């Protein structure tokens, strides 16, 4: 009831409760995609260590009990209580929102010159949506182990160790209370790992599936170049792959692209190794690529003065493209980081791409001509399809226009009852609409039948002598019906 809305109706949720109330806001969905987003959050933290030259291997284990273990040989989290709190740094990183070591990226004080994590939310979301989580943090001759149950700390130990190993191990058990599924898809995990491998040239991933004993090692020597060949499986490569990288200050872009015989494009976008569906980095590349190819085509005489430039859509057909942009403190739309909105994405990627393509086009003129020819063919197909659509629409319009159109003195009928489809010819200028099923009402100067109504064929015959031209017109209508 409306009158029950009072001060008691206003609630303040803590962060874990907010995540559990609406998981989709933080991980995209509650289905299998959301479940695998949890894995990506933890793996991404390990990759951030790689990005800053502190990690060479990541181990992912799918356990028989349904849990997932991610282990890296990075630096680990500094061990000790954080000043002003009762918690260690590791506990803060897994329980308190907006807590982490990546907020000093711009100064480089934390050692993270670039990182995918920046909101200080990811690991907390994983903890909030898990029945149990165990973290093992090893650094500076110490080993810290924290066990969480339903997000609450149950056990916490810090001990000395003779081992010189460093790194972080996270094991978590997704909760069926908040997720629609808690069963990881091994194939999906492997695909995710494979893609990360291409992005992290030289980083080794080890995947183990305890359910069937499967063990797979992933490593890429050629990075994005290998990625394009992987994306092209089962299709004919027409040209490429091409690869270039450009760097300026804290900004870096890696791009690999090629063309195959498909009619669709395959685009993979990343910022600091975090995947996006779209963003300013893609806009920057497409702008530079389209402009550069049109300029090169005119220089070579492939495009004549009378020819229109190719569009970005023309160049999409058959394109395989991977962009990995790196920058400090990128701006994304939403916690899921599915779209890069940083203006630097467009500015730097466009400039880097234009510079690289100038040299690449000169070196590979024959292959670029292949791209031009395919784009030209795509444009012709697009224009033909447009003409076909326009013709179909025009034909449809003509069909509709077959219904007689009269001036403002005539009212069209919509009745399908032929006996009601009568024509009234009256003296003067007026329109009768109350009986809207009557077909045509017009003002003419002929006096006929004193306004009495008969079916069309009778009425027209009566009128033949006095209003012959009008009568003949309506007789034709009656015959057509």
Phi, psi and omega in degrees: 000147183297325184286358177271357179281109183217192182300329180291343181283343182272123183238149174242111181273142170284170188299314181299319179295322179295318179296318182290329180291321182219073182303326183301331179294335187249329182236009175093318181192173178258000183273200185295331177295319178294321178301314181286340173294327177299316178298318181297324180300316182287316179299322181297326177296321177292322179294327176301326176294320177297316182302334181252028172061036182236009183212136180239346179211147177228131180248129179241123182236123174267112188272158179296330182278006177092355180276169178232136179243129174239123183231135177232167177249040178282204185278342188075176179261136177311132186264131180143162180285139179279132182302135180089000179227170175260012187242151173285166180300320181295317179296319177301316184295338182251000182228333185252124179297148180060034173242133180172180184254019187243018180269356179252027183304319186297328181267341181077008184296329183272355182088356178263094178283335172208145181202150175281321178285133181208346183268342184071034184238329191307305183294328179292323177298319179297316179297316182297328184259019179242144174289326181209146177216137178233123177245140178237116186244119185237127184190145173053041177072017178231155176229125183246128180236127178234132177246129178244141173233121185053036177084354181256139181291129179246334181207141183208118180228148174228121182227157176280153178216149178277348182291141178266004180292150174227161177140183183232137174237129179235125174240127180223151181245101182303144185262128177287350179289335185239345182242149180286333177218144179235015180259114180290145176265112184302319181295322179293320177299316181295322178295319178298316179295318180301317180295318177299325180298318179296326182283335185245074182304123179096345177276134181255131174251139173241120179249131178232131176247104182292344182288330180228005178079007182291137175225126182228138176249133181240130177202139180235126179274331186252004173059236186296332176300315177294326181299316180298318179295325177294317180292337184272002183307132177086001181232164180269122178280122180275323177198152182097189005286150172251152181216141171208155174221144180223148183216141177210115182060236181265008180252137179213140176230136171243131181224136170225138180210162178196179179226138176238187186272013179281169179254001178239168179254156174234114185237129177238123184240140180216147169232119186051039179072007176265127185286145173230161175270331181199177179157179183293334178294323177292318178301316180298317180294311184298321179298311182293318183294314181296314181295317182295318181292320178297317179297316180294320180295323178287323178298323181271357179082009178289326174254125179273170181301325183281346183279141175282154177294152172290150178258168177301325179295323178298325184274355181285327188298119178080005184280133171249124187217132174231126177237128174236109183255135180239133179202163176276136176051060176293155178251123180245163172266105177089161180296332181285348174058038184278351178215128177276127180245000178300128179297333178298334179302313179288313185302307186284318181295320179297315181292315179298318182294314180301319180294316182291322184291330179303316179282319183297317181298323180292321181286328186237052184301318181299316180292324179293326176297324177298318178297316180299314181297319179294320179293322178297317177298319179296321179295316178300318179295320179295317180293321178295319179296322179294317178298320179296318178295317180297319179295318180297319180292321179296320179296319178295321179295320179296321179299318180292327182284353176294336172294127187302135176248127180243170179286184187293351180271357182242141177247125181286150179258160176230002179288144177259002178274111187298326182291343177265349183275074182256157180245125177256121176252120188234165179269139179097184181245105179201163181227128179257119184241341182309317177269079192289355177277349179289137191286300187227131178229127185217157174261121175230167186269002182268139176267122182221129164055015176053034175078004178291151183247136174228164173305155187310310187291327178286315182299317182296320181294322179296324185277353189305316185291320189268323183233057187307311183299315180294317182298316181298322179300315183285331175298318179300320178298314181299321179292324179294326180291000000 
